[in-house]
Amino acid sequence: MTNESPFRPIQPDDETRVGPRGILICGYAPDAAAPLQTLLAQINAPEAPLVFCTEAMLAQSLEEALTEPAAGSPAPPDKLPPVMVLSGLTGRELHTFLEQFDAANLPRPIFAAATTINLTFTVRQLLIALLQENRARQET
């Protein structure tokens, strides 16, 4: 067994990354959409859909949640951790989004990128894994 990190750097290039184009948003109220749309317009990705997580989406795979979101109101921010999963963006869009996120004046979330593996996780499984990884990083 190795101690190799599962994280791989994403280059700021024009290659489109894995997954359907969009951003899964957990732990934010719907009024976060306006500053996020402004940010997406500034990075020339205004068509990337913002998908606010509903309670029903927790049982969907990440890929299903991004392509066929379960109906319902977004889960209240106090019920989910603040997480944003970026999917189907180019490396350049992803880097610019992260670099300029603070201008949106929103609390900083745990950021993740879609991968061939996590697209198959349920949203609940993914949130749990991200929280565990975040805790482990903070302990080191």
C-alpha positions in Angstrom: 0.0 0.0 0.0 1.3 3.5 -0.9 0.7 6.8 0.7 0.2 8.3 -2.8 -2.5 11.1 -2.7 -5.6 10.4 -4.8 -5.6 14.1 -5.8 -4.3 14.9 -9.2 -3.6 18.5 -10.3 -5.7 19.9 -13.0 -3.8 21.9 -15.6 -5.2 25.3 -16.7 -5.7 24.2 -20.3 -8.6 24.1 -22.7 -9.3 20.4 -22.3 -12.8 19.6 -21.2 -12.8 17.5 -18.1 -15.0 14.5 -17.4 -18.7 14.7 -16.7 -21.8 16.6 -17.8 -21.2 20.3 -17.8 -22.5 22.0 -14.6 -21.9 22.7 -11.0 -23.6 20.7 -8.2 -24.1 23.1 -5.3 -24.8 21.8 -1.8 -25.2 23.8 1.4 -26.2 27.1 -0.1 -29.5 28.9 -0.5 -30.8 29.6 -4.0 -29.9 33.2 -3.7 -26.3 32.1 -4.2 -27.2 31.6 -7.9 -26.9 35.3 -8.9 -23.3 35.8 -7.8 -22.3 32.4 -9.2 -23.9 33.2 -12.5 -22.0 36.5 -12.6 -18.8 34.6 -11.9 -19.5 32.1 -14.6 -20.1 34.9 -17.1 -16.8 36.5 -16.1 -15.0 33.2 -16.9 -16.8 32.8 -20.2 -18.9 29.8 -19.1 -22.4 31.4 -18.6 -24.1 28.3 -20.0 -22.8 25.9 -17.3 -25.9 25.0 -15.3 -26.0 25.5 -11.5 -27.7 22.5 -9.9 -28.8 23.1 -6.3 -28.9 19.8 -4.4 -32.4 18.6 -3.3 -33.0 16.0 -0.6 -34.0 13.5 -3.3 -30.7 14.0 -5.2 -28.8 12.6 -2.3 -29.8 9.1 -3.5 -28.9 9.9 -7.2 -25.5 9.3 -8.7 -23.5 12.5 -9.2 -23.9 12.0 -13.0 -27.7 11.6 -12.6 -27.9 14.7 -10.3 -26.1 16.8 -12.9 -28.1 15.5 -16.0 -31.5 14.6 -14.5 -31.8 16.5 -11.2 -34.5 15.2 -8.9 -37.4 17.6 -8.5 -37.8 19.5 -5.3 -36.6 22.6 -3.4 -33.0 22.9 -2.7 -32.0 21.3 0.6 -31.7 23.9 3.3 -28.1 25.1 3.8 -28.1 23.9 7.4 -28.8 20.3 6.2 -25.8 19.9 3.9 -22.1 20.8 4.0 -21.0 23.6 1.7 -19.7 21.7 -1.3 -19.4 22.6 -5.0 -18.6 19.8 -7.5 -17.4 21.2 -10.9 -18.1 19.0 -13.8 -17.4 19.2 -17.6 -15.5 22.5 -17.4 -12.2 23.0 -19.1 -9.1 23.2 -16.9 -8.8 26.9 -17.6 -12.5 27.5 -16.6 -12.0 25.4 -13.4 -8.8 27.3 -12.4 -10.4 30.7 -13.1 -13.5 29.8 -11.2 -11.5 28.8 -8.2 -9.2 31.9 -8.4 -12.1 34.3 -8.7 -14.5 32.6 -6.3 -13.9 35.0 -3.4 -15.3 37.9 -5.5 -18.8 36.1 -5.3 -18.8 37.0 -1.5 -20.0 33.5 -0.6 -18.7 31.3 2.1 -15.9 29.1 0.7 -17.1 25.5 0.2 -15.2 22.3 -0.3 -14.5 22.2 -4.0 -14.3 19.0 -6.0 -14.1 18.1 -9.6 -16.1 15.3 -11.2 -14.1 12.1 -12.0 -14.9 8.9 -13.8 -15.1 7.3 -10.3 -17.1 9.9 -8.4 -19.7 10.3 -11.1 -20.9 6.8 -10.0 -21.1 7.7 -6.3 -24.5 8.8 -4.9 -24.4 12.4 -3.9 -24.7 11.3 -0.3 -21.6 9.0 -0.7 -19.7 11.8 -2.4 -20.5 14.3 0.3 -19.4 11.9 3.0 -16.1 11.1 1.2 -15.4 14.8 0.6 -16.0 15.6 4.3 -13.7 12.7 5.4 -10.9 13.9 2.9 -11.3 17.5 4.1 -11.0 16.4 7.8 -7.9 14.3 7.0 -6.3 17.2 5.2 -6.9 19.5 8.1 -5.3 17.0 10.5 -2.0 16.9 8.6 
